[in-house]
Amino acid sequence: MRAYELMIIFDGDVEDTAVNAQLAAVNALVEAGGGTVAKTERWGRRRFAYEINHKWEGIYVILEISTSGRDLHEVERVLHLADEVVRHKVIRLPDKEAARRGLLGSVSPATAG
């Protein structure tokens, strides 16, 4: 298992019900692949640094995910096709940072690097 951080930026004009539905779909895809969503952090509505798709603000959500990584391709495909998603980015967390956040347990000194 590895730890990932997924940032999703939703269109600022989207209702909360659409955001919740998309997050539920992401959770279901991750869990279907044997992973877990450890934490969902909503940053709320933020202004963009520059205009994206004729919009100036979006709704930011960060997910901390523990998974083998194979199911993330399907998650990215679904997010890429979703009309309410402006941008998304998946980042693999280093093992030391994942252990600090409590996503993977402790890291042995040999792998802490």
C-alpha positions in Angstrom: 0.0 0.0 0.0 1.1 3.5 -0.8 -0.2 6.9 0.3 -1.5 9.5 -2.2 -2.9 13.0 -2.0 -5.6 13.9 -4.5 -6.5 17.6 -5.0 -9.8 18.2 -6.9 -10.9 21.7 -7.9 -14.6 21.9 -8.7 -16.2 24.6 -10.8 -17.2 27.5 -8.4 -20.8 27.5 -9.8 -21.5 23.9 -8.9 -23.9 23.1 -6.1 -22.7 21.2 -2.9 -24.9 18.2 -3.9 -22.9 17.8 -7.1 -19.6 18.1 -5.2 -20.8 15.5 -2.7 -21.9 13.1 -5.4 -18.5 13.3 -7.2 -16.7 12.8 -3.9 -18.9 9.7 -3.2 -18.0 8.3 -6.6 -14.3 8.8 -6.0 -14.6 7.1 -2.6 -16.5 4.2 -4.1 -13.8 3.8 -6.9 -11.0 3.8 -4.4 -12.7 1.3 -2.1 -13.6 -0.9 -5.0 -9.9 -1.2 -5.8 -9.0 -2.2 -2.2 -7.9 1.2 -1.0 -9.3 3.6 1.6 -9.9 7.4 1.7 -8.3 8.3 5.1 -9.2 12.0 5.1 -11.3 14.4 3.1 -10.5 18.1 3.7 -12.6 20.8 2.1 -10.8 24.0 1.7 -13.9 25.7 0.3 -14.3 28.3 -2.4 -11.0 30.0 -3.5 -10.1 32.5 -6.1 -7.8 31.3 -9.0 -4.5 33.0 -9.7 -5.6 33.1 -13.3 -8.8 32.5 -15.3 -9.5 28.8 -16.0 -12.3 27.9 -18.5 -13.7 31.5 -18.2 -14.0 31.1 -14.4 -12.2 32.9 -11.6 -13.0 30.7 -8.6 -13.4 27.1 -7.6 -14.1 24.7 -4.7 -11.0 22.9 -3.5 -11.0 19.5 -1.9 -8.0 17.4 -0.7 -8.2 13.6 -0.2 -5.6 11.5 1.5 -5.8 8.0 0.0 -4.1 4.7 0.9 -4.1 2.2 -1.9 -1.9 0.0 -4.1 -2.3 2.7 -6.9 -3.9 0.5 -9.6 -7.3 1.9 -8.9 -6.2 5.5 -9.3 -6.1 5.3 -13.1 -9.9 4.8 -13.1 -10.3 7.7 -10.5 -8.3 10.0 -12.8 -10.3 8.9 -15.8 -13.6 9.7 -14.1 -12.4 13.1 -12.9 -11.1 14.0 -16.3 -14.5 13.3 -17.8 -16.5 15.1 -15.1 -17.9 18.4 -16.2 -17.9 19.9 -12.7 -14.2 19.2 -12.2 -11.9 22.0 -13.4 -8.6 20.4 -12.4 -7.3 17.5 -10.4 -3.8 16.3 -9.4 -2.6 13.0 -7.7 0.7 13.1 -5.8 2.3 10.1 -4.2 3.4 10.9 -0.7 6.9 9.9 0.4 6.8 7.0 2.9 8.1 9.2 5.7 5.4 11.9 5.2 2.7 9.2 4.9 3.9 7.7 8.2 3.9 11.1 9.8 0.2 11.6 8.7 -0.6 8.1 10.0 -1.5 6.7 6.6 0.9 3.8 6.5 2.1 3.1 10.0 5.7 3.5 11.1 8.7 3.6 8.6 11.8 1.6 9.4 15.1 3.5 9.5 16.3 1.7 6.4 13.4 3.1 4.3 13.2 6.5 5.9 16.1 7.8 3.7 
